[in-house]
Amino acid sequence: MKIELQEIHKSFGPVHANEGICLTIPPGTIMGILGENGAGKSTLMKILSGSIHADGGRILLDGHDASIQTPSDAIRDGIGMLHQDPLDFPPMRVIDSFLSGHPSGLFPRKSAAVQALLDLEERFDFSIEPEAYVEALTVGERQQLEILRLLWLGVNALILDEPTTGISALQKEKLFTALRRLAQEGSTVIFVSHKLEEVEELCDHVAVLRSGQLVGEAEPPFHTDQLVKMMFGKMISLGGRRAAEVGAPALELSGVSVEDHRLRVSDVNLQVRSGEVIGLAGMEGSGQRLFLRACAGLTRPVSGRIRIRGRDLTGKGYRAFLRQGIAFLPGSRLEEGLISGLTLTEHFTLAQERRGLLIDRRACHGLAEGRISDFNIHGQPGSTVESLSGGNQQRALLALLKSPLSLLLMEHPTRGLDIESVVWIWGKLRERRLQGTAIIFISSDLEEILLYSDRILVFFGGRVSQPLGASATTVDHLGQLIGGAGWDTFDQERVP
């Protein structure tokens, strides 16, 4: 399918998210859409997929005007979008989620749907059990399920918005293989990302957006410096490693074990000092999330002791940890970190200490303006959090944190963010370190872990490595440990 976007305009209040964008995408092409957070990439793709309406412009499919008012219209015309957060139903079984949206009436032939799902899985080398529950799947498997569902609905132009966020290296490899196959078969693939190395590896053509405008296009061989300059209007440097200036112990774990219905992390002994940064690496579901939540008081350990600044908080709830200067930033920003429907002003007001029964709205508005300015949030005091880009949602979360903090715990603090936003956020986190805050964070980006951590813990199937010095560790070494190789060294060290 040939897709033509002509003079697409879209504004949200004073923000011009798309400004006269003209772009042609030939069939059988993997088109990369690059841009910093807030550049207008997702807005443009939501217009093409029917999630939002353009203020002006035309969409042509194979030379014919298309009237795409809803996602159903887009799917009818052969366009489907895989959103950054999969649009599925976690409490449902895989096969029931697969059937959603299919025009098969009230009583679909489930056996035919199961066979269709299995046939598609075999075609793309996916492996998802039809009777499993969606909530038991990894992010990568949920993504695979959504791709198969869209293909079953007849989609031949597939849009993927930041699809590699939070998936394993193996799942990414399978995804890229599937996308290449679709393009070879004549389908159109649109790959929206801020990750230059992935776009360069996968795409046949790249279009770059900046501040709502199409600023350039490129074809292989790609030149990274040129793409970065088009994205940001300047060159961006990640900066170098900075040695930790550590203080007194902020967190002490003694023989801590924590478990859920699927996994047990056993016998962790760790001391984290003020100003130190600890990175947690591992495949999704290996135990690092469970471990981090135990450190925050969200999950209670089944054994061992947890001390914060020398105070024993074992068995205490989250509020007790909060009172000791612990903060937790979840990876799911809109599900756990922010409240959809509330404005930035309302978020900052709720995060403040209560002073009296009445709310001073003028003071709250001023507070929001100050935080928006200090944290460079692209939004207004009255902007709802769901209207912000991913990078601005993350900045808003950081702006909600109190100061000072003893310990900051973060799940994927830069997931889905462009290079400039990553550098900015770690600049803010370094300011926290200088104030004596200890930081523990999870990331699927091994380069990020190596660059910003002082020490690293690797998780594999509930096992936890001894702390590794980041300056003496490599990506290859971490990759081997994440894949299960080299653990005998740690086992020997534990033998008395």
C-alpha positions as CSV (number, residue, x, y, z in Angstrom):
1,M,0.0,0.0,0.0
2,K,1.3,3.4,-1.0
3,I,0.6,6.0,1.7
4,E,0.7,9.8,1.0
5,L,0.3,12.4,3.7
6,Q,-0.3,15.9,2.3
7,E,-0.1,19.1,4.4
8,I,-1.1,17.5,7.7
9,H,-1.8,20.0,10.5
10,K,-2.7,19.3,14.1
11,S,-2.7,21.7,17.1
12,F,-3.3,21.1,20.8
13,G,-4.1,24.6,22.1
14,P,-1.0,26.8,21.3
15,V,1.1,23.8,20.5
16,H,1.4,23.0,16.8
17,A,2.1,19.3,16.9
18,N,2.1,18.7,13.2
19,E,2.8,21.6,10.8
20,G,2.2,21.0,7.1
21,I,3.8,17.6,7.0
22,C,4.1,16.0,3.5
23,L,5.4,12.4,3.3
24,T,5.2,9.6,0.8
25,I,5.7,6.0,1.9
26,P,6.0,3.4,-0.9
27,P,4.7,-0.2,-0.5
28,G,7.2,-2.9,0.6
29,T,9.1,-0.2,2.5
30,I,10.2,0.0,6.2
31,M,10.0,3.7,6.8
32,G,11.6,5.0,9.9
33,I,10.1,8.1,11.6
34,L,12.8,9.7,13.8
35,G,12.5,12.7,16.2
36,E,13.0,13.9,19.7
37,N,10.2,13.4,22.3
38,G,7.4,15.9,21.5
39,A,8.5,16.2,17.8
40,G,5.1,15.1,16.6
41,K,5.9,11.5,15.6
42,S,3.1,9.9,17.6
43,T,0.6,12.6,16.7
44,L,1.2,12.0,13.0
45,M,0.8,8.3,13.3
46,K,-2.3,8.6,15.5
47,I,-3.9,10.7,12.7
48,L,-3.0,8.1,10.1
49,S,-4.4,5.3,12.3
50,G,-7.6,7.2,13.2
51,S,-7.0,7.8,16.9
52,I,-7.1,11.5,16.5
53,H,-8.3,13.9,13.7
54,A,-6.1,16.2,11.8
55,D,-7.0,19.9,11.7
56,G,-6.2,20.0,8.0
57,G,-4.6,18.0,5.2
58,R,-5.2,14.8,3.1
59,I,-4.4,11.1,3.4
60,L,-4.1,9.2,0.2
61,L,-4.0,5.4,0.0
62,D,-2.9,4.0,-3.3
63,G,-3.7,7.3,-4.9
64,H,-7.3,7.6,-3.4
65,D,-8.5,9.9,-0.8
66,A,-9.1,8.1,2.5
67,S,-11.6,9.2,5.2
68,I,-10.1,7.9,8.4
69,Q,-12.2,9.0,11.4
70,T,-11.6,6.1,13.8
71,P,-9.2,3.2,14.3
72,S,-11.9,1.0,12.8
73,D,-11.9,3.0,9.6
74,A,-8.1,2.7,9.5
75,I,-8.2,-1.1,9.9
76,R,-10.9,-1.3,7.3
77,D,-8.5,0.5,4.9
78,G,-5.7,-1.8,5.9
79,I,-3.8,0.4,8.4
80,G,-3.1,-0.9,11.9
81,M,-1.1,0.7,14.7
82,L,0.9,-1.1,17.5
83,H,1.0,1.5,20.3
84,Q,3.8,1.9,22.7
85,D,1.6,0.3,25.4
86,P,-0.2,-2.7,23.8
87,L,-3.9,-2.3,23.6
88,D,-5.0,-5.6,24.9
89,F,-7.0,-7.0,27.8
90,P,-4.7,-8.4,30.6
91,P,-7.5,-10.3,32.5
92,M,-8.5,-12.1,29.3
93,R,-7.1,-15.2,27.7
94,V,-4.8,-14.8,24.7
95,I,-7.4,-16.2,22.2
96,D,-10.1,-13.9,23.5
97,S,-7.9,-10.8,23.2
98,F,-6.9,-12.1,19.7
99,L,-10.6,-12.2,18.7
100,S,-11.3,-8.6,19.9
101,G,-12.4,-6.3,17.1
102,H,-13.0,-9.1,14.6
103,P,-16.3,-8.9,12.8
104,S,-17.4,-12.4,13.7
105,G,-20.6,-11.7,15.6
106,L,-21.5,-12.6,19.1
107,F,-20.6,-16.3,18.8
108,P,-17.2,-16.5,16.9
109,R,-15.8,-19.8,15.9
110,K,-13.2,-20.1,18.5
111,S,-11.6,-23.2,17.0
112,A,-11.0,-21.4,13.7
113,A,-9.5,-18.4,15.6
114,V,-7.1,-20.7,17.5
115,Q,-6.0,-22.3,14.3
116,A,-5.5,-18.9,12.6
117,L,-3.5,-17.7,15.6
118,L,-1.3,-20.8,15.5
119,D,-0.7,-20.5,11.8
120,L,0.3,-16.9,12.2
121,E,2.6,-17.8,15.0
122,E,4.3,-20.4,12.9
123,R,4.7,-18.0,10.0
124,F,6.6,-15.5,12.2
125,D,8.3,-17.9,14.6
126,F,6.3,-16.6,17.6
127,S,5.2,-18.8,20.5
128,I,2.2,-17.8,22.5
129,E,-0.1,-20.2,24.2
130,P,-3.8,-19.4,23.2
131,E,-5.3,-20.3,26.5
132,A,-2.7,-18.4,28.6
133,Y,-3.8,-15.1,30.3
134,V,-2.5,-11.9,28.7
135,E,-1.4,-10.6,32.1
136,A,1.1,-13.5,32.3
137,L,2.8,-12.5,29.0
138,T,5.9,-10.4,28.8
139,V,5.7,-7.0,27.0
140,G,7.3,-8.6,24.0
141,E,4.7,-11.4,23.8
142,R,1.9,-9.0,24.2
143,Q,3.3,-7.0,21.4
144,Q,3.6,-10.1,19.2
145,L,-0.1,-10.9,20.0
146,E,-1.2,-7.5,18.9
147,I,0.8,-7.7,15.6
148,L,-0.9,-11.1,14.9
149,R,-4.3,-9.7,15.7
150,L,-3.9,-6.8,13.3
151,L,-2.6,-9.0,10.5
152,W,-5.6,-11.3,11.1
153,L,-7.9,-8.3,10.7
154,G,-6.4,-7.7,7.2
155,V,-3.9,-5.0,7.9
156,N,-1.2,-4.5,5.2
157,A,0.3,-1.2,6.5
158,L,1.6,-1.6,10.1
159,I,2.6,1.3,12.3
160,L,4.8,0.6,15.3
161,D,5.4,3.3,17.9
162,E,8.6,2.8,19.9
163,P,8.2,-1.0,19.6
164,T,11.5,-2.1,21.2
165,T,10.8,-0.3,24.5
166,G,11.0,-2.9,27.3
167,I,11.5,-6.0,25.2
168,S,14.4,-8.5,25.3
169,A,17.1,-8.7,22.7
170,L,15.8,-12.0,21.4
171,Q,12.2,-10.6,21.1
172,K,13.6,-7.6,19.2
173,E,15.4,-9.9,16.8
174,K,12.2,-11.8,16.2
175,L,10.3,-8.5,15.7
176,F,12.8,-7.2,13.2
177,T,12.8,-10.5,11.3
178,A,8.9,-10.4,11.1
179,L,9.0,-6.8,9.9
180,R,11.5,-7.5,7.2
181,R,9.3,-10.4,6.0
182,L,6.2,-8.3,5.9
183,A,8.0,-5.7,3.8
184,Q,9.4,-8.4,1.5
185,E,5.8,-9.6,1.0
186,G,4.7,-6.1,-0.1
187,S,3.3,-4.7,3.2
188,T,4.2,-1.2,4.3
189,V,5.9,-0.8,7.7
190,I,6.3,2.5,9.6
191,F,8.8,2.2,12.4
192,V,8.6,5.2,14.9
193,S,11.6,5.5,17.2
194,H,14.2,7.7,18.7
195,K,16.8,4.9,18.7
196,L,19.2,5.7,15.9
197,E,21.0,2.4,15.9
198,E,17.7,0.5,15.4
199,V,16.5,2.7,12.6
200,E,19.8,2.4,10.9
201,E,19.7,-1.4,11.2
202,L,16.1,-1.9,10.1
203,C,14.8,0.9,7.8
204,D,15.0,1.5,4.1
205,H,14.2,5.2,4.4
206,V,14.0,7.7,7.3
207,A,12.0,10.8,7.8
208,V,13.0,13.2,10.6
209,L,10.6,15.4,12.5
210,R,11.5,18.3,14.8
211,S,9.0,20.7,16.5
212,G,6.1,19.4,14.5
213,Q,7.8,19.8,11.1
214,L,9.4,17.4,8.6
215,V,13.0,18.6,8.5
216,G,14.6,16.0,6.3
217,E,14.8,12.5,4.9
218,A,17.6,10.1,4.4
219,E,18.4,6.7,2.8
220,P,21.1,4.1,3.5
221,P,24.0,4.4,4.2
222,F,22.9,6.5,7.1
223,H,25.2,8.9,8.9
224,T,24.5,9.1,12.6
225,D,25.8,12.6,13.1
226,Q,23.6,13.9,10.3
227,L,20.5,12.2,11.8
228,V,21.3,13.6,15.3
229,K,21.7,17.1,13.9
230,M,18.4,16.9,12.0
231,M,16.6,15.6,15.2
232,F,17.9,18.2,17.6
233,G,19.4,21.0,15.4
234,K,22.7,20.4,17.2
235,M,25.1,17.6,18.2
236,I,24.3,15.7,21.5
237,S,26.9,14.2,23.8
238,L,26.0,11.6,26.5
239,G,28.9,12.9,28.7
240,G,31.4,10.8,30.6
241,R,31.4,8.7,33.8
242,R,31.7,10.6,37.1
243,A,33.1,8.9,40.2
244,A,30.8,8.5,43.2
245,E,31.4,10.6,46.3
246,V,29.7,8.2,48.8
247,G,28.6,8.8,52.3
248,A,26.9,6.8,55.1
249,P,24.8,3.7,54.3
250,A,21.4,4.7,52.9
251,L,20.1,1.1,52.4
252,E,21.2,-2.2,54.0
253,L,19.8,-5.6,53.0
254,S,20.7,-8.6,55.2
255,G,19.6,-12.0,53.8
256,V,16.5,-10.5,52.1
257,S,14.3,-12.9,50.2
258,V,11.2,-11.8,48.3
259,E,8.8,-13.7,46.2
260,D,5.6,-13.6,44.2
261,H,3.5,-16.4,42.6
262,R,6.1,-16.9,39.8
263,L,9.5,-16.1,41.2
264,R,11.7,-16.0,44.3
265,V,14.7,-13.8,44.8
266,S,16.7,-15.2,47.7
267,D,19.3,-14.2,50.3
268,V,20.3,-10.7,49.0
269,N,23.0,-8.9,51.0
270,L,23.7,-5.4,49.9
271,Q,24.8,-2.1,51.3
272,V,24.1,1.1,49.2
273,R,25.7,4.3,50.4
274,S,24.5,7.9,50.0
275,G,25.4,9.3,46.6
276,E,25.9,5.9,45.0
277,V,24.1,4.7,41.9
278,I,23.3,1.0,41.5
279,G,22.1,-0.3,38.1
280,L,19.9,-3.5,37.9
281,A,20.3,-5.5,34.7
282,G,18.5,-8.6,33.5
283,M,15.8,-10.0,31.2
284,E,12.3,-8.8,32.0
285,G,10.8,-10.9,34.8
286,S,14.2,-12.0,36.2
287,G,13.4,-10.5,39.6
288,Q,14.8,-7.0,39.5
289,R,11.3,-5.4,39.6
290,L,10.4,-7.6,42.6
291,F,13.6,-6.6,44.3
292,L,13.1,-2.9,43.7
293,R,9.6,-3.0,45.1
294,A,10.8,-4.7,48.2
295,C,13.3,-1.9,48.7
296,A,10.4,0.6,48.4
297,G,8.2,-1.2,50.9
298,L,5.7,-2.1,48.2
299,T,6.4,-5.8,48.6
300,R,7.2,-7.3,51.9
301,P,10.2,-9.7,52.2
302,V,9.6,-13.3,53.3
303,S,12.9,-13.2,55.2
304,G,15.8,-11.0,56.0
305,R,16.1,-7.4,57.3
306,I,15.8,-4.0,55.5
307,R,17.4,-0.9,57.1
308,I,17.1,2.6,55.9
309,R,19.7,5.0,57.3
310,G,20.1,2.5,60.2
311,R,16.4,2.2,61.0
312,D,14.9,-1.2,60.6
313,L,11.8,-1.0,58.4
314,T,11.4,-4.8,57.8
315,G,7.7,-5.6,57.3
316,K,6.7,-1.9,57.3
317,G,4.4,-0.5,54.5
318,Y,5.1,2.0,51.8
319,R,4.2,5.0,53.9
320,A,6.8,4.1,56.5
321,F,9.4,4.0,53.7
322,L,8.2,7.4,52.4
323,R,8.6,9.0,55.8
324,Q,12.3,7.9,55.8
325,G,12.9,9.7,52.5
326,I,12.4,6.8,50.0
327,A,10.8,7.6,46.6
328,F,9.7,5.1,44.0
329,L,9.2,6.0,40.3
330,P,7.4,3.2,38.4
331,G,8.0,2.3,34.8
332,S,4.3,2.5,33.9
333,R,3.9,6.3,34.1
334,L,0.2,6.6,33.4
335,E,-0.8,3.3,35.2
336,E,1.0,3.9,38.5
337,G,3.0,7.1,38.4
338,L,0.5,9.8,37.2
339,I,-3.3,10.1,37.2
340,S,-5.0,10.4,33.8
341,G,-7.5,13.2,33.6
342,L,-5.7,15.4,36.2
343,T,-3.7,18.4,35.2
344,L,-0.1,19.2,36.0
345,T,-1.3,21.8,38.5
346,E,-3.5,19.2,40.3
347,H,-0.5,16.7,40.4
348,F,1.8,19.2,42.0
349,T,-0.9,20.3,44.4
350,L,-1.6,16.7,45.5
351,A,2.2,16.1,46.0
352,Q,2.5,19.0,48.4
353,E,2.3,18.7,52.2
354,R,-1.3,19.6,53.4
355,R,-1.5,23.0,55.0
356,G,-5.0,23.7,56.2
357,L,-8.3,22.7,54.7
358,L,-8.5,25.2,51.8
359,I,-6.5,25.2,48.6
360,D,-5.0,28.4,47.3
361,R,-5.6,28.0,43.6
362,R,-3.4,31.0,42.6
363,A,-0.5,29.6,44.7
364,C,-1.0,26.2,43.1
365,H,-0.9,27.7,39.6
366,G,2.3,29.5,40.5
367,L,3.8,26.3,41.9
368,A,3.0,24.5,38.6
369,E,4.5,27.2,36.5
370,G,7.7,27.1,38.6
371,R,8.0,23.3,38.3
372,I,7.2,23.4,34.6
373,S,10.0,25.9,34.1
374,D,12.5,24.2,36.4
375,F,12.1,20.8,34.7
376,N,11.6,22.1,31.2
377,I,8.2,20.4,30.8
378,H,6.6,21.1,27.4
379,G,3.1,21.8,28.7
380,Q,0.9,24.2,30.5
381,P,-0.3,24.2,34.1
382,G,-3.7,23.1,32.8
383,S,-2.4,20.3,30.6
384,T,-3.6,16.9,31.5
385,V,-0.7,14.4,32.0
386,E,-1.9,12.0,29.2
387,S,-1.6,14.8,26.7
388,L,2.1,15.1,27.3
389,S,4.8,13.2,25.4
390,G,6.6,10.3,27.2
391,G,9.6,12.5,27.9
392,N,7.5,15.2,29.4
393,Q,5.6,12.7,31.5
394,Q,8.9,11.5,32.9
395,R,10.0,15.1,33.6
396,A,6.7,15.6,35.4
397,L,7.3,12.5,37.6
398,L,10.7,13.9,38.6
399,A,9.2,17.2,39.3
400,L,6.8,15.6,41.8
401,L,9.7,14.2,43.9
402,K,10.3,15.7,47.3
403,S,13.7,17.0,48.4
404,P,15.9,15.8,50.1
405,L,15.6,12.1,49.5
406,S,17.6,9.2,51.1
407,L,16.9,6.7,48.4
408,L,15.4,7.0,44.9
409,L,14.2,3.8,43.2
410,M,13.4,3.9,39.5
411,E,12.0,1.5,36.9
412,H,13.3,2.3,33.4
413,P,13.8,6.1,34.1
414,T,14.6,6.9,30.4
415,R,12.5,4.2,28.6
416,G,11.2,5.6,25.3
417,L,13.1,8.9,25.6
418,D,15.3,10.6,23.1
419,I,19.1,11.2,23.6
420,E,18.6,14.8,24.7
421,S,15.9,13.9,27.3
422,V,18.2,11.0,28.6
423,V,21.1,13.4,29.1
424,W,18.8,16.0,30.8
425,I,17.2,13.5,33.2
426,W,20.6,12.0,34.3
427,G,21.8,15.6,34.8
428,K,18.9,16.1,37.3
429,L,19.7,12.7,38.9
430,R,23.3,13.7,39.3
431,E,22.1,16.8,41.2
432,R,20.3,14.4,43.5
433,R,23.5,12.4,44.1
434,L,25.3,15.5,45.1
435,Q,22.6,16.1,47.7
436,G,23.4,12.6,49.1
437,T,20.6,10.6,47.5
438,A,21.4,7.0,46.7
439,I,19.9,5.7,43.4
440,I,18.9,2.2,42.3
441,F,17.4,1.9,38.8
442,I,16.3,-0.8,36.4
443,S,17.2,-0.4,32.7
444,S,17.1,-2.6,29.6
445,D,19.7,-0.4,28.0
446,L,23.1,-1.9,29.0
447,E,25.0,1.1,27.7
448,E,23.0,3.3,30.1
449,I,23.6,1.0,33.0
450,L,27.4,1.0,32.4
451,L,27.6,4.8,31.8
452,Y,25.6,6.0,34.8
453,S,26.1,3.3,37.5
454,D,28.8,2.9,40.1
455,R,28.0,-0.8,40.7
456,I,25.7,-3.2,38.9
457,L,23.6,-6.2,40.0
458,V,22.6,-8.7,37.3
459,F,19.4,-10.8,37.7
460,F,18.8,-14.2,36.1
461,G,15.8,-16.3,37.0
462,G,15.6,-15.0,40.5
463,R,19.4,-15.2,41.1
464,V,21.3,-12.1,41.9
465,S,25.0,-11.5,41.1
466,Q,27.6,-10.1,43.4
467,P,27.9,-6.3,42.8
468,L,30.0,-5.5,39.7
469,G,32.1,-2.4,39.4
470,A,30.7,-0.6,36.3
471,S,34.0,0.8,35.2
472,A,35.5,-2.7,35.0
473,T,32.5,-4.3,33.3
474,T,31.6,-4.5,29.6
475,V,28.4,-4.9,27.6
476,D,29.5,-8.4,26.5
477,H,30.1,-9.5,30.1
478,L,26.6,-8.2,31.2
479,G,25.0,-9.9,28.1
480,Q,26.6,-13.2,29.1
481,L,25.4,-13.0,32.7
482,I,21.9,-11.9,31.6
483,G,21.8,-14.9,29.3
484,G,22.8,-17.3,32.1
485,A,26.5,-17.8,31.4
486,G,29.3,-17.2,33.9
487,W,27.3,-17.7,37.1
488,D,29.5,-20.5,38.4
489,T,32.0,-17.8,39.4
490,F,29.6,-16.2,41.8
491,D,28.6,-19.7,43.1
492,Q,32.2,-20.4,43.9
493,E,32.6,-17.1,45.7
494,R,29.7,-18.0,48.0
495,V,31.2,-21.4,49.0
496,P,32.8,-20.9,52.5
